[in-house]
Amino acid sequence: MGKHFTLTASDSFKLGAYRADPAGAAKGGIVVIQEIFGVNHHIRAVCDRLAGEGYAAVAPAVFDRQQPNFESGYSPDEIANARKFVANPDWGAMLRDVQAAIDDLKKGGPAAIMGFCMGGTISFLSACKLNGLAAAVCYYGGQIAKNADQKPKVPCQMHFGEKDASIPMSDVEAIKQKRGADCEIYVYPDAQHGFHCDERGSYQEAAAKLAWQRSMAFLAKTMK
């Protein structure tokens, strides 16, 4: 369904991206931000799914500055290897790459952003710092708590798993205290980190379905 193409960031860096378009006219565009595993099969599948919902979806390869075309699966060794990309992340560079994706989608109507894991954090930072977005959806962003003093410029929705070993509920409570007035924040009982990804052992179907329903309703409401 989708295609690979090249985006150009404001500093002239060229990065890869995956794009999926709906069969008919798009309701808007959604930037999809990867986990630490690159624009892999799962992230491309999310783009395809969003295209099925009527949105144009673009997933920028935000690790291209470090290792072009990186993608990974979910074995313990692959997870350990992928962690190197976020040992000392250059958030500024990744946000420049995200802005290029937003600008590309804005040509066709309103644009939102949706991210998972590391991408959940980037989605929140994008909502606070970047221009041209209508909304942001953040799935289990581990660094949101550290950045929760920042105020999003657009409506923001967050999804967390109650049993997430890497995001304690104390972090979620801190986010609720600081951002509860301007963000929708949902916690899913018994859900672990990565509960949305049906290619991971932590996948939880009930939580994934409910979070997706909430995401789609939120985007329909905010992208007008």
KABEL-V705263 format. One record per residue. N is the residue number from 1. PSI is psi in degrees with one decimal (none if undefined). BURIAL is + if it has 24 or more other ideal C-beta (glycine too) atoms within 12 Angstrom, else -. Layout:
# KABEL-V705263
n->(N N)
psi->(PSI PSI)
burial->(BURIAL BURIAL)
This chain:
# KABEL-V705263
n->(1 2 3 4 5 6 7 8 9 10 11 12 13 14 15 16 17 18 19 20 21 22 23 24 25 26 27 28 29 30 31 32 33 34 35 36 37 38 39 40 41 42 43 44 45 46 47 48 49 50 51 52 53 54 55 56 57 58 59 60 61 62 63 64 65 66 67 68 69 70 71 72 73 74 75 76 77 78 79 80 81 82 83 84 85 86 87 88 89 90 91 92 93 94 95 96 97 98 99 100 101 102 103 104 105 106 107 108 109 110 111 112 113 114 115 116 117 118 119 120 121 122 123 124 125 126 127 128 129 130 131 132 133 134 135 136 137 138 139 140 141 142 143 144 145 146 147 148 149 150 151 152 153 154 155 156 157 158 159 160 161 162 163 164 165 166 167 168 169 170 171 172 173 174 175 176 177 178 179 180 181 182 183 184 185 186 187 188 189 190 191 192 193 194 195 196 197 198 199 200 201 202 203 204 205 206 207 208 209 210 211 212 213 214 215 216 217 218 219 220 221 222 223 224)
psi->(-38.3 -179.2 154.9 140.7 -175.5 134.7 154.8 120.8 171.5 -23.5 16.6 4.1 136.3 127.9 154.8 162.4 159.1 135.7 135.7 134.9 147.9 165.9 -37.8 -157.2 137.6 141.8 -11.9 -174.4 147.0 123.4 126.8 122.7 127.4 163.7 -165.2 2.7 11.8 -175.6 74.5 -170.1 -42.4 -46.0 -38.9 -36.4 -36.7 -42.9 -45.5 -39.4 -40.9 -37.2 -37.2 -23.9 -2.1 9.4 147.2 132.6 134.2 128.0 103.4 141.5 86.6 -0.8 2.4 -27.4 -26.3 -44.6 102.3 140.6 21.6 132.1 154.3 157.6 -154.9 19.4 158.7 -41.9 -40.4 -39.4 -44.0 -41.2 -41.1 -25.4 -21.5 -27.3 -22.4 15.3 -36.6 70.4 140.2 84.5 -38.4 -43.9 -42.6 -36.6 -33.6 -39.9 -37.9 -40.9 -36.1 -38.1 -40.6 -47.5 -37.0 -42.6 -30.1 -19.8 -24.8 12.4 -165.2 149.8 140.6 177.6 143.9 127.7 158.2 133.9 -121.3 -38.9 -27.1 -40.8 -45.3 -37.4 -42.2 -46.8 -37.5 -40.9 -30.7 -35.1 -27.2 168.2 150.7 2.5 150.2 -24.9 164.8 138.1 125.9 113.4 120.8 58.4 114.6 -20.7 8.7 -40.3 -40.3 -21.7 12.9 -10.1 -17.4 144.4 124.4 144.4 -11.8 163.3 141.1 136.3 136.9 146.4 127.8 149.4 133.0 -31.6 23.8 117.1 -19.4 -10.2 95.1 153.8 -23.4 -34.4 -43.2 -39.6 -39.1 -40.5 -42.7 -40.8 -38.8 -32.0 3.9 -26.5 -25.2 6.9 143.2 125.1 122.2 139.9 134.6 115.7 139.1 1.9 140.5 179.7 137.9 20.4 -18.1 -22.9 113.4 5.4 2.5 154.2 -20.5 1.6 132.2 109.5 -45.6 -45.8 -41.5 -42.8 -45.1 -42.3 -39.9 -42.6 -44.7 -38.7 -46.0 -40.5 -39.9 -44.9 -40.2 -34.9 -36.2 -23.2 77.8 none)
burial->(- + - - - + + - + - - - + - + + + + + + + + - - - + + + + + + + + + + + + + + + + + + + + + + + + + + - + + + + + + + + + + + + + + - - - + + + - + - - - - + - - + - - + + - - + - + - + + + + + + + + + + + + + + - + - + + + + + + + + + + + + + + + + + + + + + - + + + + + + + + + + + + + + - + + - + - + - + + + + + + + + - - + - + + - - - + + - - + - - + + - - - + + + + + + - - + + + + + + + - + + - + - + - - + + - - + + - + + + - + + + - + + -)
